[in-house]
Amino acid sequence: MSTDYDLIIVGGGIGGSGLAAIMAEAGASVLVLEESTEFRDRVRGEWIAPWGVVETKRLGLYDLLVRAGGHHLARHISYDETRTPAESEATALALDSILPEIPGPLCIGHPHHCQTLYDEASRRGAEMLRGVQVEEVVPGANPRVAYVHRGVRLEVTARLIVGADGRQSQVRKACGIALHQDPPHHMFAGLLVEGAEGWADDIQAIGTEKDFAFLTFPQGGGKVRVYGSYPLSQRNRFAGPDGARLFLNAFQVACSPENHHIVAAEPAGPLYSFFNNSAWADTPVAEGVVLIGDAAGYNDPIVGQGLSITYRDVRLVSDLLKSTGEWQPSLFAPYVEERTERMRRLRHAALVTARLEAEFGPDAQARRRAFHERAMTDPALTAHGIAVMAGPEVLPPEMFTEAHMDHVLGLDQHAG
Ligand SMILES: Cc1cc2nc3c(=O)[nH]c(=O)nc-3n(C[C@H](O)[C@H](O)[C@H](O)COP(=O)(O)OP(=O)(O)OC[C@H]3O[C@@H](n4cnc5c(N)ncnc54)[C@H](O)[C@@H]3O)c2cc1C
């Protein structure tokens, strides 16, 4: 049966525009329907893990991102209130040593990242529409989408519809695909700041002190994307007109003296806060539909995996689509299988990280101190960090079990 397009992709962000670029280049007719009229700062990912950088290379998109201003980070420092700054800096991690030929994580502003991929998809021949209101998505043997663009309602058909429309995915809901979620673990606020030239351009840092855990990811040119974790009981801590200033003041911690550059910086975008957790769909596929990126389920942002996850989704799905002309739901079985295990492992790694770094008070502090000491002689304790940097598949499955989590948190220390 003939259709208007091979692919209709709902959502033209990282996943949607990335997939459109790959499939348009492969000769598919692609329509992308993007809701926004311009990409704005929504406080989304700007740090691509080294394993995600590998994915951009495998997709042939890496050079594009570097030309668009993406820059690599060279060192990671974990500060903590249980150590002096010098002790923390002595255990800095060289980020170019994690994966061969990958100079470290890649940072690029999210709206600019989306626009870069959007323009590339257009350049490669995908039909890109924005300011679109999708009214109906109908899965099935002859899937179709109804949308309004510039006041005109249209109904179009495709061989396959791709849901790349983010966390609240309309496509996922239209397919009746359930999203399972962990309970929120902590609050997480993010803000882009400018005027932080004093913060080294190639150093990322995290640190926990009292009831605040900070994360800093320099974007170049004095801009730094900063995040903070804090207890769920303080959900309104940074609400109101002074919220951004209160948030930046929270970066004034003794364990990381360089943070004064962040405290002195100015907001360069909105401050948004989130209930952090992980979410997943059992099967992100329905007849005539496949979901990618956040639409298919997302990882707790505390470990910054969403972009890498999305790029791998794009690679796996595009490889399958290019491998045959028969686009049946069963074609996606390898994608579903790999993604299920990938998300399970990353959910585990995020939860270990959250329990170590985003829990507060004397017990949590003692746990972190013990963790840092034990990790000097037991490298297996840092498996969750390796998984988020080098990819969840590089480690054996026993690193992603309850027993391993108890071991990392020291809960098995007094057993027996
Ligand atoms: C606070 C926070 C910090 C994060 N930090 C990191 C990080 O450091 N590193 C990292 O890798 N990941 C991070 N992430 C996750 C990362 O941003 C996402 O996983 C990634 O952006 C997912 O890409 P996507 O294309 O699936 O979705 P999105 O980036 O959300 O894009 C979805 C697109 O679909 C469009 N859309 C939505 N609904 C519709 C509709 N009905 N019709 C048409 N278009 C629609 C939207 O306008 C948008 O352009 C973070 C997330 C959060 C919340």
The ligand as an SDF file (V2000), in Angstrom:
LIG
                    3D

 53 58  0  0  0  0  0  0  0  0999 V2000
   17.4430   18.4530   34.2440 C   0  0  0  0  0  0  0  0  0  0  0  0
   17.9350   17.5470   33.1520 C   0  0  0  0  0  0  0  0  0  0  0  0
   19.2950   17.4540   32.9120 C   0  0  0  0  0  0  0  0  0  0  0  0
   19.7790   16.6000   31.9270 C   0  0  0  0  0  0  0  0  0  0  0  0
   21.1220   16.5110   31.7180 N   0  0  0  0  0  0  0  0  0  0  0  0
   21.5990   15.6470   30.8030 C   0  0  0  0  0  0  0  0  0  0  0  0
   22.9890   15.5600   30.5270 C   0  0  0  0  0  0  0  0  0  0  0  0
   23.8120   16.2770   31.1000 O   0  0  0  0  0  0  0  0  0  0  0  0
   23.3960   14.6490   29.6100 N   0  0  0  0  0  0  0  0  0  0  0  0
   22.5280   13.8530   28.9370 C   0  0  0  0  0  0  0  0  0  0  0  0
   22.9550   13.0300   28.1520 O   0  0  0  0  0  0  0  0  0  0  0  0
   21.1950   13.9560   29.1370 N   0  0  0  0  0  0  0  0  0  0  0  0
   20.7110   14.8320   30.0340 C   0  0  0  0  0  0  0  0  0  0  0  0
   19.3640   14.9710   30.1950 N   0  0  0  0  0  0  0  0  0  0  0  0
   18.4510   14.1580   29.3700 C   0  0  0  0  0  0  0  0  0  0  0  0
   18.3800   14.6480   27.9160 C   0  0  0  0  0  0  0  0  0  0  0  0
   18.1360   16.0350   27.8670 O   0  0  0  0  0  0  0  0  0  0  0  0
   17.2530   13.9120   27.2020 C   0  0  0  0  0  0  0  0  0  0  0  0
   17.3550   12.5310   27.4600 O   0  0  0  0  0  0  0  0  0  0  0  0
   17.3110   14.1630   25.6880 C   0  0  0  0  0  0  0  0  0  0  0  0
   17.1200   15.5250   25.4220 O   0  0  0  0  0  0  0  0  0  0  0  0
   16.2440   13.3160   24.9990 C   0  0  0  0  0  0  0  0  0  0  0  0
   16.1330   13.6820   23.6580 O   0  0  0  0  0  0  0  0  0  0  0  0
   14.7400   13.4810   22.9170 P   0  0  0  0  0  0  0  0  0  0  0  0
   14.9640   13.8980   21.5170 O   0  0  0  0  0  0  0  0  0  0  0  0
   14.2050   12.1380   23.2010 O   0  0  0  0  0  0  0  0  0  0  0  0
   13.7170   14.4500   23.6870 O   0  0  0  0  0  0  0  0  0  0  0  0
   13.6970   16.0190   23.8130 P   0  0  0  0  0  0  0  0  0  0  0  0
   15.0500   16.5840   23.8590 O   0  0  0  0  0  0  0  0  0  0  0  0
   12.7560   16.3160   24.9640 O   0  0  0  0  0  0  0  0  0  0  0  0
   13.0120   16.5040   22.4650 O   0  0  0  0  0  0  0  0  0  0  0  0
   11.6640   16.2390   22.1890 C   0  0  0  0  0  0  0  0  0  0  0  0
   11.2110   17.1590   21.0760 C   0  0  0  0  0  0  0  0  0  0  0  0
    9.8600   16.8240   20.7650 O   0  0  0  0  0  0  0  0  0  0  0  0
    9.0900   18.0070   20.6860 C   0  0  0  0  0  0  0  0  0  0  0  0
    7.7180   17.6250   21.0320 N   0  0  0  0  0  0  0  0  0  0  0  0
    7.2460   17.2670   22.2470 C   0  0  0  0  0  0  0  0  0  0  0  0
    5.9530   16.9300   22.1550 N   0  0  0  0  0  0  0  0  0  0  0  0
    5.5970   17.0850   20.8560 C   0  0  0  0  0  0  0  0  0  0  0  0
    4.3870   16.8750   20.1260 C   0  0  0  0  0  0  0  0  0  0  0  0
    3.2710   16.4480   20.7400 N   0  0  0  0  0  0  0  0  0  0  0  0
    4.3840   17.1280   18.8190 N   0  0  0  0  0  0  0  0  0  0  0  0
    5.5120   17.5470   18.1830 C   0  0  0  0  0  0  0  0  0  0  0  0
    6.6960   17.7660   18.8100 N   0  0  0  0  0  0  0  0  0  0  0  0
    6.7130   17.5110   20.1310 C   0  0  0  0  0  0  0  0  0  0  0  0
    9.7430   18.9690   21.6700 C   0  0  0  0  0  0  0  0  0  0  0  0
    9.4480   20.3110   21.3550 O   0  0  0  0  0  0  0  0  0  0  0  0
   11.2120   18.6330   21.4920 C   0  0  0  0  0  0  0  0  0  0  0  0
   11.8210   19.3990   20.4740 O   0  0  0  0  0  0  0  0  0  0  0  0
   18.8590   15.8310   31.1600 C   0  0  0  0  0  0  0  0  0  0  0  0
   17.4810   15.9380   31.3890 C   0  0  0  0  0  0  0  0  0  0  0  0
   17.0320   16.7950   32.3770 C   0  0  0  0  0  0  0  0  0  0  0  0
   15.5490   16.8800   32.6190 C   0  0  0  0  0  0  0  0  0  0  0  0
  1  2  1  0
  2  3  1  0
  2 52  2  0
  3  4  2  0
  4  5  1  0
  4 50  1  0
  5  6  2  0
  6  7  1  0
  6 13  1  0
  7  8  2  0
  7  9  1  0
  9 10  1  0
 10 11  2  0
 10 12  1  0
 12 13  2  0
 13 14  1  0
 14 15  1  0
 14 50  1  0
 15 16  1  0
 16 17  1  0
 16 18  1  0
 18 19  1  0
 18 20  1  0
 20 21  1  0
 20 22  1  0
 22 23  1  0
 23 24  1  0
 24 25  2  0
 24 26  1  0
 24 27  1  0
 27 28  1  0
 28 29  2  0
 28 30  1  0
 28 31  1  0
 31 32  1  0
 32 33  1  0
 33 34  1  0
 33 48  1  0
 34 35  1  0
 35 36  1  0
 35 46  1  0
 36 37  1  0
 36 45  1  0
 37 38  2  0
 38 39  1  0
 39 40  1  0
 39 45  2  0
 40 41  1  0
 40 42  2  0
 42 43  1  0
 43 44  2  0
 44 45  1  0
 46 47  1  0
 46 48  1  0
 48 49  1  0
 50 51  2  0
 51 52  1  0
 52 53  1  0
M  END
$$$$
